[in-house]
Each structure stands twice: as C-alpha cells, then as structure tokens.
Amino acid sequence: VILHPRRLRPRGSSESLRILHLSDLHFIGCPGDDYYRCVVEEALREPVDLVVFTGDLIDEPDLLARAIEILQPLTSHA
C-alpha cells in the first residue's frame, strides 16, 4: 500500500515530526474488538503526521477485514 501524505512539512521547519507508532497488535480474536477500538480512540486524541505499524498486526487472516474496519479512522488522522 502506498500512502500519500495530505500535508507536507516545509524544509527547515522547526516543528517536530509527530509519529504514532503502533506495534504488535496481533489481531487474533482476543482481547476483542472493544480493545482495538479503544486503542484507536486513544491514538486519535493527539494530532500526528505519520502512523506506523510494526511487529505482528494480523495473526488470523480471517480477521483482516475486521482489522481494516477498526483501524480505518487512523487513515485520516492528521
């Protein structure tokens, strides 16, 4: 997936780059959708420039559609 930033930082900007780093969410069916929605709600509290996922995200392929649906709000988070 190629992501295109909605906002570009000018060269020489004194502002810091704000990165949301989420790691090892392990969508495996537990602890459940409410937990993951809570993670997303917390992540949306502060504006960020970039969202990065590392580690294991999907452990059960059948949960891919659910993971996309739950994480979708992060795609417009800026």
Wavefront OBJ file of the C-alpha trace (Angstrom):
o trace
v 0.000 0.000 0.000
v 1.366 3.410 -0.953
v 0.369 6.246 1.323
v 0.319 9.814 0.122
v 0.655 12.447 2.852
v -2.083 15.027 2.965
v 0.268 17.657 4.382
v 3.930 18.193 3.563
v 6.288 19.764 6.073
v 8.392 22.598 4.623
v 12.154 22.212 4.642
v 13.789 23.795 7.649
v 10.612 23.643 9.707
v 11.280 23.954 13.402
v 8.335 21.714 14.238
v 8.951 18.123 15.199
v 7.575 15.264 13.164
v 4.853 13.598 15.229
v 4.769 9.828 14.705
v 2.190 7.423 16.083
v 3.883 4.048 16.426
v 1.643 1.040 16.974
v 3.289 -2.340 17.319
v 2.283 -5.955 17.767
v -1.486 -5.513 17.794
v -1.901 -9.231 16.993
v -5.447 -9.391 15.678
v -6.166 -12.967 16.813
v -9.751 -12.671 18.023
v -8.895 -11.631 21.564
v -8.815 -9.434 23.593
v -11.634 -8.375 21.262
v -12.829 -5.542 19.076
v -13.544 -3.227 22.011
v -9.861 -3.290 22.987
v -8.715 -2.379 19.480
v -11.333 0.369 19.166
v -10.069 1.776 22.478
v -6.508 1.774 21.098
v -7.704 3.707 18.047
v -9.684 6.180 20.190
v -6.603 6.861 22.337
v -4.433 7.238 19.241
v -6.834 9.825 17.794
v -6.530 12.101 20.841
v -3.379 13.836 19.553
v -2.647 15.009 16.007
v 0.159 13.167 14.233
v 1.997 13.461 10.933
v 2.609 9.773 10.356
v 1.110 6.485 11.568
v 3.450 3.486 11.572
v 2.597 -0.145 12.276
v 5.410 -2.535 13.170
v 5.514 -6.030 14.552
v 2.710 -8.517 14.102
v -0.570 -6.948 13.051
v -2.688 -9.841 11.761
v -2.289 -13.333 13.195
v -5.539 -14.729 11.818
v -6.141 -13.964 8.110
v -9.908 -14.198 8.651
v -9.664 -11.059 10.829
v -8.113 -8.858 8.131
v -11.411 -7.217 7.128
v -12.264 -6.525 10.769
v -8.793 -5.069 11.424
v -9.131 -2.758 8.415
v -12.566 -1.598 9.567
v -11.345 -0.889 13.123
v -8.096 0.827 12.060
v -9.679 2.826 9.202
v -10.115 6.042 11.289
v -6.320 6.266 11.572
v -6.006 6.819 7.807
v -7.350 10.355 8.087
v -5.635 11.181 11.371
v -3.556 14.343 10.914
l 1 2 3 4 5 6 7 8 9 10 11 12 13 14 15 16 17 18 19 20 21 22 23 24 25 26 27 28 29 30 31 32 33 34 35 36 37 38 39 40 41 42 43 44 45 46 47 48 49 50 51 52 53 54 55 56 57 58 59 60 61 62 63 64 65 66 67 68 69 70 71 72 73 74 75 76 77 78
